[in-house]
Amino acid sequence: MDALPRAFAPPPYAVAWRRARRARRARVAGAVTALLVTGTLAACSASDPTIADLPSDVASARPSISAEEAQFVLA
């Protein structure tokens, strides 16, 4: 009695299309989530400046500059 009579049941191809759409949405949602996680983790990387971040005259004058000193120079 709970099942829909055949006259009111959707055609089989409509059910297949719905399932395909759900599967596609799930794949897209998974890809978007993966991109967001990757972006978040990339934003959390170390922010210590490197020798390439410094002006060339500072880098050539003091090649052994520490990260704290480099942050002071860049600030």
N, C-alpha and C positions, 0 to 999 in steps of 0.2 A: 504494500500500500504506500510505502514511502517513495518508491521509485516513480519517476515521471512516466506517464504513458508515452508511447512512441510518438504520438502526435505533438507532444510538447517538449520532447527531448531534442537537444541540438544535434544537427547532423554530425557524423563522425569527423569530417574534415574540419569543421569549426572547432571541435575539441582539440584536434591536432595542432591547428594554428595557435590556439590559446596556449597550449603547452610549449610550443616553439617560442612564442613571444615571452613566456615566463622564463624559459631557459636563456633566451637572449638577454633579457633584463638582468638575470642573475649573473651572467658572464660580464656584462657591462658594469654592474655594480661591483663585482669583484675586481675588475680592472681599475675602476676609479678608486676603490679603497686601497689597492696596491700602490697607485700613484700618490695618493695622499700620505700613506705611510712612508714611502720613499722620500717624498718632499720634506716631511717632518723630520726624518732622520738626517737628511742632508743639511737641514737648517741647524741641527744640533751638533754639527761637527766642530772641531777645535777652531777657535777664532784667533789663535796666536798669529801675529804677522810673520811673514817670511822675509828673507833678504830681498826678494823681488818686489815686495810691497813698499820698501823704503825708497826715498829719492836716491838717485845714483851717487850723489856726492856724499851722503851719509853712509851708504853701503861701502863705498870705496875708502872712506876715512876710518871706518870702524867695522871691519868684516865680522868681528866676534861679538856683535851687539846682542844683548839678551832680549827676551821677549818683552819683559817689563819696560826696558829702555826703548824698544821699538814702538811699543804702544804709546809711550810718552811723546816720542818724536812725531808719531802720526796724529796725536790728539790736537 
